[in-house]
Amino acid sequence: MADKDQHKDQQKLSDIAKRYPDSFLLCRDTGHQWQPTEAMWLQDGGIERVLACSQCEAQRVQTLDRNGYITGGHYVYADGYRFVGLGRIDQATKALLRKTNMGRLFK
């Protein structure tokens, strides 16, 4: 049964990847290209900074303590970026996304 479910998820992911925007697919394949865009002082002397991906516009929000150590953070993704209901991205999923991304180059 697990193999059947896994195959079903792979097919679903393949269908999603085919419709995925180029910028999302590139980030899933090669990683985000983070650029600092904002920073603000916090009451405790720490800093909150925002990094934005120049490819897909995802945001990485980080909280730093007064010494510059990262103490927390979260991500904000554009609608449609996340694979809802498919669990974590594993090596097989990454390979499928890479293959789809390369397929778009060989038109």
KESE-265373 format. One line per field, with one value per residue (C-alpha): residue number from 1; residue in three letters; chain; x, z, y. Coordinates in Angstrom, 2 decimals. Layout:
N
nr = (NUM	...)
rest = (ALA	...)
kette = (A	...)
east = (X	...)
up = (Z	...)
north = (Y	...)
//
This chain:
107
nr = (1	2	3	4	5	6	7	8	9	10	11	12	13	14	15	16	17	18	19	20	21	22	23	24	25	26	27	28	29	30	31	32	33	34	35	36	37	38	39	40	41	42	43	44	45	46	47	48	49	50	51	52	53	54	55	56	57	58	59	60	61	62	63	64	65	66	67	68	69	70	71	72	73	74	75	76	77	78	79	80	81	82	83	84	85	86	87	88	89	90	91	92	93	94	95	96	97	98	99	100	101	102	103	104	105	106	107)
rest = (MET	ALA	ASP	LYS	ASP	GLN	HIS	LYS	ASP	GLN	GLN	LYS	LEU	SER	ASP	ILE	ALA	LYS	ARG	TYR	PRO	ASP	SER	PHE	LEU	LEU	CYS	ARG	ASP	THR	GLY	HIS	GLN	TRP	GLN	PRO	THR	GLU	ALA	MET	TRP	LEU	GLN	ASP	GLY	GLY	ILE	GLU	ARG	VAL	LEU	ALA	CYS	SER	GLN	CYS	GLU	ALA	GLN	ARG	VAL	GLN	THR	LEU	ASP	ARG	ASN	GLY	TYR	ILE	THR	GLY	GLY	HIS	TYR	VAL	TYR	ALA	ASP	GLY	TYR	ARG	PHE	VAL	GLY	LEU	GLY	ARG	ILE	ASP	GLN	ALA	THR	LYS	ALA	LEU	LEU	ARG	LYS	THR	ASN	MET	GLY	ARG	LEU	PHE	LYS)
kette = (A	A	A	A	A	A	A	A	A	A	A	A	A	A	A	A	A	A	A	A	A	A	A	A	A	A	A	A	A	A	A	A	A	A	A	A	A	A	A	A	A	A	A	A	A	A	A	A	A	A	A	A	A	A	A	A	A	A	A	A	A	A	A	A	A	A	A	A	A	A	A	A	A	A	A	A	A	A	A	A	A	A	A	A	A	A	A	A	A	A	A	A	A	A	A	A	A	A	A	A	A	A	A	A	A	A	A)
east = (0.00	2.84	4.32	0.93	0.58	4.15	3.55	0.34	2.20	4.98	2.42	0.66	3.99	4.95	1.67	2.24	5.86	4.79	2.56	4.98	6.30	9.92	11.02	9.57	11.11	14.52	14.49	13.41	16.24	19.17	18.08	16.91	18.96	18.60	19.09	18.60	15.66	14.66	15.88	14.51	15.66	13.70	12.97	15.40	18.28	18.00	17.26	14.59	15.74	13.99	15.74	13.89	14.57	15.29	13.94	10.62	9.98	9.93	10.82	13.07	12.39	15.07	15.38	18.93	20.07	22.16	25.33	24.11	23.16	20.02	17.42	14.36	12.75	10.18	9.51	6.77	6.12	4.11	0.80	1.35	4.98	4.37	3.31	0.34	-0.54	2.60	4.81	8.48	10.63	12.83	15.67	13.30	11.19	14.27	15.41	12.00	12.07	15.62	14.61	11.57	13.70	16.30	13.51	12.46	15.95	15.98	13.07)
up = (0.00	0.82	-2.69	-4.22	-2.12	-2.90	-6.64	-6.37	-4.58	-7.20	-10.00	-8.20	-7.66	-11.31	-12.41	-10.05	-11.20	-14.84	-14.00	-11.50	-12.44	-13.62	-10.68	-8.11	-9.88	-10.04	-6.28	-5.54	-7.76	-6.95	-3.79	-3.00	-3.84	-0.60	-0.51	2.62	2.19	5.64	9.23	12.42	16.02	18.62	22.13	23.66	21.52	18.99	15.30	12.99	9.42	6.23	3.35	0.04	-2.74	-5.98	-7.99	-6.38	-3.88	-0.84	2.39	5.20	8.43	11.10	14.68	15.85	19.40	20.25	19.39	15.95	16.78	15.07	17.74	15.58	12.25	9.72	5.99	3.96	0.56	-2.43	-3.05	-4.84	-3.78	-1.10	-1.90	0.44	1.47	0.04	3.13	3.23	0.13	-0.01	-2.38	-4.90	-4.99	-5.43	-8.31	-10.00	-9.65	-11.06	-14.00	-14.67	-14.45	-16.88	-19.23	-19.59	-20.79	-23.56	-25.59)
north = (0.00	2.42	2.01	2.80	5.97	7.00	6.54	8.57	11.38	11.31	11.59	14.44	16.20	15.69	17.30	20.25	20.68	20.89	23.88	25.45	28.92	29.01	31.17	28.73	25.75	27.43	28.10	24.53	23.27	25.56	27.39	30.89	33.99	35.98	39.74	41.91	44.28	45.56	45.72	47.20	47.50	45.57	46.83	44.31	45.62	42.83	43.17	41.81	41.59	40.56	38.87	38.52	36.05	37.89	34.94	33.95	36.77	34.47	36.25	35.03	36.90	36.51	37.73	38.42	39.09	42.17	40.18	39.12	35.53	34.25	33.51	32.82	33.23	32.17	32.19	33.82	32.22	33.40	31.66	28.37	27.90	25.28	21.72	21.46	17.92	16.28	16.35	17.27	17.56	14.45	13.50	11.87	15.01	17.22	15.00	15.28	19.08	19.25	17.08	19.26	22.42	21.01	19.89	23.52	24.44	21.82	23.23)
//
